[in-house]
Amino acid sequence: MEYDVRLEHLSSRPLAVVRRRASFQDLATVVPDACGMVWGVVREQKIAGAGRHVALYWDDEINLEVGVEFDAPFAGHGDVVGSATPAGAVATAGHFGPIGQLHEAHQATRAWCANYAYTLAGPNWEIYGHWVDEWNTDE
């Protein structure tokens, strides 16, 4: 798959998350379960302003935070705590396709950074767009 990698300068984005540590093999279960847990709190507490799902990977040990974007800092409720994406220069690529190929977007982004001599800061994240019904019939 071909990826359009580009550099953007982003502000920090507030998040409501649960913190997890997972193996690469467990991500397909851990991420959706954690998103569901956060959305459960958002709905139960009737918190307005929740946005897209986010998985924030802090290191190669796969210490991660999974949850949703907010416009304002989230105070926390039980296991769901406030956090934020890092701010600054971010190499980004969009992935449209099977979730099982998402790692290819990460690989393309890392290769792009190496090619342009950008040093990786450490954390990386995925923002999941909202599903569009037409995708059910258009691969």
Wavefront OBJ file of the C-alpha trace (Angstrom):
o trace
v 0.000 0.000 0.000
v 1.252 3.504 -0.845
v 1.230 6.085 1.975
v 1.304 9.869 1.777
v 3.495 10.727 4.774
v 3.773 14.382 5.738
v 4.994 16.541 8.592
v 2.444 18.504 10.625
v 2.824 20.741 13.667
v 0.114 19.793 16.137
v -1.123 21.117 19.440
v -1.674 18.732 22.307
v -5.147 17.183 22.245
v -6.935 16.308 25.530
v -7.936 12.674 25.948
v -9.964 10.453 28.260
v -8.119 7.121 28.443
v -7.470 3.885 30.233
v -3.845 2.828 30.647
v -2.759 -0.598 29.495
v 0.293 -2.683 28.658
v -0.136 -5.235 25.893
v 1.761 -7.576 23.637
v 1.604 -6.933 19.902
v -0.597 -10.024 19.547
v -3.113 -8.722 22.111
v -3.610 -5.250 20.598
v -6.549 -6.368 18.439
v -8.432 -7.196 21.649
v -7.013 -4.666 24.117
v -7.625 -1.534 22.017
v -11.332 -2.139 21.219
v -12.043 -3.293 24.788
v -10.393 -0.175 26.211
v -12.282 2.092 23.778
v -15.523 0.467 24.884
v -14.674 1.003 28.541
v -13.993 4.710 27.970
v -17.152 5.191 25.904
v -19.109 3.433 28.646
v -17.967 6.082 31.140
v -18.617 8.908 28.657
v -22.196 7.706 28.128
v -22.859 6.887 31.794
v -21.608 10.283 32.948
v -23.293 12.068 30.008
v -20.054 13.852 29.118
v -20.386 15.978 25.997
v -17.643 16.624 23.460
v -16.132 13.172 22.953
v -14.486 12.692 19.564
v -12.570 9.988 17.747
v -10.935 6.921 19.274
v -7.209 7.201 20.021
v -4.524 4.642 20.880
v -1.366 6.330 22.206
v 1.739 4.120 22.349
v 4.312 5.533 24.755
v 7.154 3.106 24.065
v 8.246 -0.091 22.343
v 7.185 -2.075 25.437
v 3.625 -1.207 24.362
v 2.644 0.851 27.365
v -0.377 2.555 25.929
v -3.331 4.781 26.627
v -6.563 4.112 24.776
v -9.617 6.311 24.695
v -11.231 9.282 22.997
v -10.425 12.875 22.091
v -11.974 15.816 23.919
v -11.964 19.561 23.353
v -11.134 20.234 27.010
v -9.154 18.340 29.671
v -10.960 15.335 31.176
v -11.044 15.247 35.000
v -11.258 11.458 35.251
v -13.741 8.917 36.541
v -12.616 5.590 38.025
v -10.115 3.860 35.730
v -10.706 6.432 32.986
v -8.228 9.282 33.412
v -7.289 12.473 31.640
v -4.284 12.550 29.340
v -3.219 14.277 26.118
v -1.394 13.657 22.883
v 2.099 15.158 22.650
v 2.475 18.502 20.874
v 4.994 19.395 18.217
v 6.191 18.160 14.844
v 4.407 14.947 13.899
v 4.955 12.697 10.905
v 1.540 11.446 9.852
v -0.007 9.086 7.333
v -3.584 8.011 6.726
v -4.447 4.315 6.492
v -7.547 3.234 4.598
v -7.904 -0.512 4.539
v -7.927 -3.624 6.677
v -6.936 -3.043 10.298
v -4.536 -5.976 9.962
v -2.428 -3.858 7.613
v -2.293 -0.809 9.890
v 1.296 -1.639 10.855
v 2.270 -0.785 7.266
v 1.354 2.855 7.919
v 3.662 2.864 10.955
v 6.456 1.305 8.886
v 6.001 3.847 6.076
v 6.054 6.725 8.562
v 9.234 5.448 10.227
v 10.904 4.942 6.840
v 9.917 8.479 5.794
v 11.420 9.901 8.996
v 14.663 8.000 8.429
v 14.799 9.122 4.782
v 14.437 12.796 5.797
v 16.719 12.447 8.863
v 14.014 13.122 11.452
v 14.701 11.680 14.900
v 11.755 9.865 16.455
v 10.665 11.259 19.833
v 9.259 7.946 21.093
v 5.492 8.091 21.408
v 3.232 7.401 18.452
v -0.499 7.182 18.140
v -3.400 6.158 15.995
v -6.585 8.149 15.590
v -9.474 6.086 14.306
v -11.978 7.866 12.098
v -15.682 7.230 12.391
v -16.984 4.402 10.206
v -18.856 5.292 7.036
v -21.572 2.815 5.964
v -20.393 2.816 2.332
v -17.184 1.082 3.465
v -19.226 -2.047 4.209
v -19.636 -2.605 0.458
v -16.510 -0.864 -0.934
v -13.196 -2.509 -0.058
l 1 2 3 4 5 6 7 8 9 10 11 12 13 14 15 16 17 18 19 20 21 22 23 24 25 26 27 28 29 30 31 32 33 34 35 36 37 38 39 40 41 42 43 44 45 46 47 48 49 50 51 52 53 54 55 56 57 58 59 60 61 62 63 64 65 66 67 68 69 70 71 72 73 74 75 76 77 78 79 80 81 82 83 84 85 86 87 88 89 90 91 92 93 94 95 96 97 98 99 100 101 102 103 104 105 106 107 108 109 110 111 112 113 114 115 116 117 118 119 120 121 122 123 124 125 126 127 128 129 130 131 132 133 134 135 136 137 138 139
